[in-house]
Amino acid sequence: MNRRRHPDTTPTTVTGSSAETHRAPTVHDVATRAGVASATVSNVLTGRRPVRPELRERVHAAILEIGYQSNQLASSLRLRRSNTIGIVVPDLTNPFFAALVHRIEDLAARDGYDVLLAGSNEDETREAARLQTLLARRIDGLILAPARDELPESFASRPGMPPTVLMDRGFGHAGFDTVTIDNAAATSAGCRHLLELGHRDIALVVSSLSLANMRERATGYRETLAAVGLGARALVVEAGFDVDACHDAIVAALRAPSAPTAIFAANYVATLGSMKAIRGLSLDFPRRISLLGFDDTDWMTVLEPHLSVIEQPVASIAEASWRLLRMRLRTNGEDHEHLRLPCNLVVRASTRAPSGAFRAVDREMSAP
């Protein structure tokens, strides 16, 4: 009869005649910690056979706890390099992240490196699993746009952790080089543009204030309104990471009695959700409602009216991230760089002076 082993929390060591030395954790160690069979661990790592979700989660948790890394590339171990880097971003469908990846891939190829790409879908658990998969491939370095700003305490000290650059989020973490934009300055510039046009009721739409970059964008917006005596009229809408959720939140704001005359969408998903809401309500755009977006993509100059945007310096972010990682691959210097790059305001037809004859939505549209 098979007996299930109980998880063993004792650190993995090999005892010598004179001292104890740590050895690399094995599949058996993972299985023991997770309380599963070694074959189950193998199936989780290789995907050859399906594993129940609860068992798969226990295996991933055990892998993270003991720092196990699958020896999938024995040659990489012998050479101590794989000429491969990993990139993990929150949303592969977002043109901002797609453009960053495209540019980094070009730079890496120029320097003789291959790229392994993964998306976290804004989910910390999925991110951890994707990171484990990349580490198992013995990547030489990692560029990570984290799902959340607060990284696990064990992240930097994980066994075998390669040089890592944090991009867009996680700014200022000790032990990492970080690259982001000057978020507060970007939204301040956009808000000043709308104020100069004559708007006094401006709604800022963000994904989540749990992210530092969104909080910084909200701060730049609020401080700019406060500087001209309009702090009490600030409206920050947390709309989530999904286009449909953004649409619903913006429709609610536009149907409110004190509806804004301008929407400032603080990221790409918010821009898309705002466009969907404006079109769905059949507003006279931009005569009744102005829209200032974030990030610049091709479709924004195809649809009418062409969108005014805060343009993030995608090429500069990618190039700075790769430069810092390349430096780390060559040297183990202790001083880390924390870069904030400026954005550019691109004014087009979607932002104009508000019409005195209209609010954003007619009163009758406030009814369900």
N, C-alpha and C positions, 0 to 999 in steps of 0.2 A: 504493500500500500504506500502511495506517495504521501509524504508529509510536507506540508507547507512550511518553509523556513520563515522564522520571525525576523523582521528587520533588525539589522545589527548597526548600532550607532557608533561602534568603535572605529576610530580612524584607521585607515589601511596602512600597515607598516610591514616591513620585513626586518626580522631581528637578526643581527649579526653577532659575531663573537664579542665585539667590543662596543658596538653602538647600534642604535636603531636608525635605519634610513627609510625614508618614504619611497614607495614605489608608485607607479602610475596606476590609477584605478582601472579595473577590468570590467567586462560585461557581467561577470559573476558578482562583482562588488555592487554594481548597479542593481542586479536582480535581488541580491540580499537586502539592500537598503529599501527597495520598493516592495519587497515581499511577493515577487513574481518569479516565474521560471526564466532561465537565461534565454530560452527560445523566444519568449515574449519580448524581452529587451531587443533581441536581434531583429524581430519583426517590426518593432517600432522604429529602429534605426534604418532599416533597409526598405521598409514598405512592401516586402514580399507578400505578407499576409495581413489581413485586417486585424486590428486590435481594438477591443472595446474602449470607448472614450475614457472611462474612469481609470482603466489600467494604463492607457497611454499617458494620462496626466500624472499618474504616480511615477511612471518611468522617467518622464521629463523632469519632474521635481527631484528625483534621486540623482539624475545626471547633473543637474545644477548644483545640488548640495555637495557632491563629492568631487566635482570637477572632471568628470569622465570625458574623454575625447576619443572618438572612434578612429582607428588607424586605417583610414580609407586610402591614404596615399603614402605608402611606405617609402617610396622614392623621395617624397617631400621631406620625410623625417631624416633620411640619409643626407640630403643636401641642405637641410635646415632652411629651405625656402621653396616656394611653389610658383613664384612670379604671378600670383593671383591675389587680388584684393576683393573684399566683399563690400557691397553697398546695400543698406537697408533703409527704406523710406516708408512713410506712413500710408501713402496712397499712390499706387502706380498709375491710376487713371487721371491723376491731377497733372495738367500740362506743366505746372511749375516744377514738380518733382521729376517728371519725365524729361524735361529739358536739362535739368541738373545732371541726371544720370547720363544722358546722351553726351554732354560735354565732358564729364569726368571719364567716360569710357574712351572718348577720343584721346584725351590726355594720357590715360593709362596705356593705351595701345601704342602711342608714340614712344613711351618709355619702356615698352616690352612687357607690360602686365596685362593679364586677362582679368575680366570682371565677372563676379558672381553676384547676381541681383536678387533681392527678395523684398517683398512688401509685407508690412505688419497689419495693414488695414485698420490702423489706429487702435490696435489691440495689444496690450502688454504681454499677455500670455502667448499670443501668436508671435510676437516679436522675440520673446525668449526662445521659442522653438526654432525660429529662423536663424537666430544667432548661433544656437547650438549646432545646427546643420552646417553653417558656414565655418565654424571653428573646427568641426570634424573634417573639413576639407583642407585643413592646415593653411588657411589664407595667411598671407604675409601682413596684411593691414586691413583696416576697416574704416569706412565712412558711414556714419550713422545719423540719420535724422530721427530721433527717438519719438516713440508714440507719446511719451510723457516727459516732462522736464526732470522729474525726480527719478534718477537712476537707482537701481538696487545698490545697497551698500557694498555688496560683494562683487559688483560689476568689474571695477578696476583691478581687483585682486584675484580674479578667477584664474586658475592655472592655465597657462598657455594663451592668455589674452594678448592679441597682437597690438601694435600701435594703432590708436583709434582717434579719429577726428569727429567731433560732434558738429553737425551742420543744421542750421535753421533753428533748432530747438536745443534745450539743455545748455544755454549759453552760460559761460563762466565757471563751469564745473572744474574744480581742482583736479589736476592729473590728466586733463585732456586739452588739446587745442580745440578751439571753438570758432565757428564762423556763422554770423547772422547779419541782419541788416539793422540799421538804426530805426527801430520800429516807431518810437515816439515821434521822431522827426518826420517820418514818412506820413503819419496820420495828421500831424500838425500842418504840414504843407498842404495836404488835401483839404483839410478843414478850412484853412485860410482861403483857399481858392473858392470854396463854396460860400464863405462869408463875404468875400469881395464881390461875388455875383449878386448878393443881397439876400441869401438864405439865412433864416434865423431858426428854423426848426429842421435840424439835421439829425437823422437817425444813423448811428454806427452799428453795423451788423457784424458780429464776430462769431466764431465757431464755439469756443468755450473759454471762459476766463480762468479755467484751471491751467491753461497754457501761458507761460510767461510772455511769449511774443504777442498773444492777444491782449494780455493785461497791459503791456507796454503801449500797444496801439490805442487801447482805450484811454490810457493816461494822457497820451499826446493829444487826443481828441478833447478830453475833458478840460485839460489845462488851456487849450487854445480858446475854447468857448468861455471859460472862466475869465480869461484875460480881457475879453470884450464885454463882460457883464452878462453873459448868457449861460453861466454855469447851471442855473436852475432848469434850463430847458434841454439839458443833455439827455439823450435817450440811447442807451446801449442795449442792443437786442442780442441775447445769446441764442443762436439758432441751430447749433449742433453741427455735425460733420456731414450730414446727408442733405442733398439738394432739395428733396421733398420737404424735409423738416424746415429747412431755410425758407422755402416757399411759404409754408403755413405761418411761420413766425412773422414774415414780412407782410403777408396779407393782413394779419391781425393788426400790425402797426399802422398800415395804410387805412384800415377801416375805423381806427380810433377817432374820437371827436377832435383830438389835437394832432391830426395826422401830419407827418413831416412833409416838407416840400422838396427835400433832397434825401437820398439814401447814399450812405458811404459804406460800401461793402468791403470789409477788411481782409478778405481772402478770396480765392478763386471760387470756392463752393458757394460762398455768400453772394458773389457777383452773379453766378448762374441762377441761384435761387431768386435773387432780386429781379432778374430779367423775366423769369418764369412768372413771378407774381405780378409784375407790371403788365405783361402781355395778357395774363389771365383775367385781370381786372379791366382790360381794354382802356387803359389810361391814355390820355393824349401825352405821349412821351417824345420829347422832354418838356413840353409846354406846361403840363401840370406837375410833373415829377422829374427831377434830375437824378442821375445815377453816376456815381464815381466808383469805379471798380478797383480791384487789386490784381496785379499781374497782367501781362499783355500777351494775348494769343491772337492767332490769325483771324478767328471768327469775329473778334471785336471790331475789325475794320471791314467786315463783310456785311453784317446786318446794319440796318438803319434804325436809329442814328448810330454812328460810330461812337464807341465808348471812350470816355475819358478814364484814365487809369493812373494808379501808382505803379510804376514799372520797377520790379525788383531786378537788380543787376545779376541775372542768372549766370552769365559767363564769368563774371568776377567772383561770385560765390563758389562756383565749381573750380575755377583756377586756384583760388586761395585754399580751398579744402585739399585739392590734390597737392599743391606745393607743400603744405604743412605735413601731409601724410608722407610724401616722398622724402621730406627732411627727416621724419621719424624713422623711416626705413633705413636711413643711412647713418643716423646717430642716435644716441640715447640721452640727449641733453635733457635737463630737468626743467628748464624754463619753458612754459607753455604760452602760446599766443592766443589772445581773445579778440577777434576782429569784428568790428561793426562797420558795415558798408552802407554808403548813402544810396537812396532810391531817387527816381526821377518822376516828376509829375508830367504826364502827357495829356494835354487838354484837347478834347475833340467835341463832337456835337451833342453828347448826352448830358452835358452840364451847361445850363443857361440860367439867366435871371428868372426868378419865380414870377408867375403871372399874378397880378393883384386880384384878378377876377375869380381865381380858383383856389381851392384847397386841394390837397393831393387826391382826395376822393370825395365825390358829392355826398351830401348828407344822406341821401336815400340809399347809398351803397353801404352805409353802416348797418343796415338791417340784415339779419341772417338770410 
